[in-house]
Every structure is written in structure tokens, then in C-alpha cells.
Amino acid sequence: MSRVKLATDQWQTEMPELDLLPMELLGRLGAATRQITRDYLDPFFKSHGLHQGEFDVLATLRRSGEPYSLGPTQLFEALMISSGGMTNRLDRLEKAGLIRRTPNPEDRRGMLVSLSDDGLALINRIVPLHVDNEARALTALTRNEQKRLNDLLGKLLEGLDRTNA
């Protein structure tokens, strides 16, 4: 029995008047996220010499299109992290030779973060492997179930965005 099911069964015994579906559903979402991160994502990124946050920076630069350059503010807004967290990631990636920081020709006070040739080669090589790894994490669900879950989670996120706007 999963820890989520055990907890909700215990609560049902102690407080049978509660509708525990929200607790169980959110518990399962959190548990699935933690397990996929632990068993699939973290080992994958580690095998390529990266942390997930570093992969996210490289992937964001790559998906931005040529010339694969963004300002630090664009990056940390796209990744929804603090500027301090972004600086640490950029420092590690620059030291590894996967990005470069150059003056922004359109803003003398600003910098651009760009993929280096090595960074571009790495992200081009590992994105297909990453997608395959994510697909392996979802093999308990059929393709149609994955699509339904994706649609439902999209609907949930849209509702959360409207509620918190």
C-alpha cells in the first residue's frame, strides 16, 4: 500500500466526514513527481554531467532559436527562479564551457547568455535521450491515458492560473 493511500485511509478512520479525494490526489501528484525525479530525471542528468537546473538553462537557450542567446532576465523569468539562483547556474555552465556571457550590443549595461558550440552540441545530443527517458517514466500509462492526464493537468493549471491571477 502506498504511503498516500495509508495516510488517507488513516484520516478516513479518524475523520470519516472528510472528503479526502483532494488530499489523496495531490499526495499522489507529489509522490509521482518525487519518484520520477529521483528514479529517472536526476540519474539521467547526472550521467551527462548536469543538474536539472543546468539542463533547463541549456534547453531554454536552445529552444529560443538561433542565435541561442537570451538576457539573464529573460532566462530567469522563463525558468521561474530567482536571479541569484540563475547566477549560480550560469557560473557553473560557463566554467564547464557550455555557455558564454557577452555584452549585449543593444544594451551597454546588459549581458547576453549564449550556448557555446560545446553547449549546443550537448543539448542537441541529449534532448532526444531526455524525451525517451521521460517516456520510460510514463510506461505504466497507455498513450491515450497519457493524453487524457495531460489534458486534465492542463485544465487544472489553467484553473489555478485564473484563480491566482
Backbone hydrogen bonds, N-H to C=O, Kabsch-Sander energy under -0.5 kcal/mol:
donor,donor_aa,acceptor,acceptor_aa,energy
6,L,2,S,-2.6
7,A,3,R,-2.5
8,T,4,V,-2.5
9,D,5,K,-2.6
10,Q,6,L,-2.4
11,W,7,A,-2.5
12,Q,8,T,-2.5
13,T,9,D,-1.8
14,E,10,Q,-2.3
15,M,11,W,-3.5
18,L,15,M,-2.0
20,L,18,L,-0.9
24,E,20,L,-2.7
25,L,21,L,-3.0
26,L,22,P,-2.5
27,G,23,M,-2.2
28,R,24,E,-2.4
29,L,25,L,-2.4
30,G,26,L,-2.4
31,A,27,G,-2.5
32,A,28,R,-2.8
33,T,29,L,-2.2
34,R,30,G,-2.6
35,Q,31,A,-2.5
36,I,32,A,-2.7
37,T,33,T,-2.4
38,R,34,R,-2.6
39,D,35,Q,-3.1
40,Y,36,I,-2.1
41,L,36,I,-2.1
42,D,37,T,-3.0
44,F,40,Y,-1.5
45,F,41,L,-2.7
46,K,42,D,-2.6
47,S,43,P,-2.1
48,H,44,F,-0.7
48,H,45,F,-1.2
49,G,46,K,-2.0
50,L,45,F,-2.7
55,F,51,H,-2.3
56,D,52,Q,-2.5
57,V,53,G,-1.6
58,L,54,E,-2.3
59,A,55,F,-3.2
60,T,56,D,-2.3
61,L,57,V,-2.4
62,R,58,L,-2.4
63,R,59,A,-2.8
64,S,60,T,-0.8
65,G,62,R,-1.4
68,Y,65,G,-3.1
70,L,113,V,-2.2
75,L,71,G,-2.2
76,F,72,P,-2.8
77,E,73,T,-2.1
78,A,74,Q,-2.1
79,L,75,L,-2.2
80,M,76,F,-0.7
81,I,76,F,-1.8
86,M,82,S,-2.0
87,T,83,S,-2.3
88,N,84,G,-1.8
89,R,85,G,-1.8
90,L,86,M,-2.9
91,D,87,T,-2.6
92,R,88,N,-2.0
93,L,89,R,-2.6
94,E,90,L,-2.7
95,K,91,D,-2.3
96,A,92,R,-1.8
97,G,94,E,-1.3
98,L,93,L,-2.6
99,I,93,L,-0.8
100,R,114,S,-2.3
102,T,112,L,-2.2
104,N,107,D,-0.5
104,N,110,G,-2.4
107,D,104,N,-1.3
110,G,107,D,-1.8
112,L,102,T,-3.2
113,V,70,L,-3.3
114,S,100,R,-2.6
114,S,112,L,-0.5
115,L,68,Y,-1.7
116,S,98,L,-2.1
120,L,116,S,-2.8
121,A,117,D,-2.3
122,L,118,D,-2.4
123,I,119,G,-2.6
124,N,120,L,-2.3
125,R,121,A,-1.7
126,I,122,L,-2.4
127,V,123,I,-2.0
129,L,125,R,-0.6
130,H,126,I,-2.9
131,V,127,V,-2.5
132,D,128,P,-2.0
133,N,129,L,-2.2
134,E,130,H,-2.5
135,A,131,V,-2.2
136,R,132,D,-2.1
137,A,133,N,-1.6
138,L,134,E,-0.8
138,L,135,A,-0.8
139,T,136,R,-1.3
141,L,138,L,-2.1
146,Q,142,T,-2.6
147,K,143,R,-2.1
148,R,144,N,-2.4
149,L,145,E,-2.8
150,N,146,Q,-2.6
151,D,147,K,-2.5
152,L,148,R,-2.7
153,L,149,L,-2.8
154,G,150,N,-2.3
155,K,151,D,-2.3
156,L,152,L,-2.4
157,L,153,L,-2.7
158,E,154,G,-2.4
159,G,155,K,-2.2
160,L,156,L,-2.4
161,D,157,L,-2.6
162,R,158,E,-2.3
163,T,159,G,-2.3
164,N,160,L,-2.1
165,A,162,R,-0.8
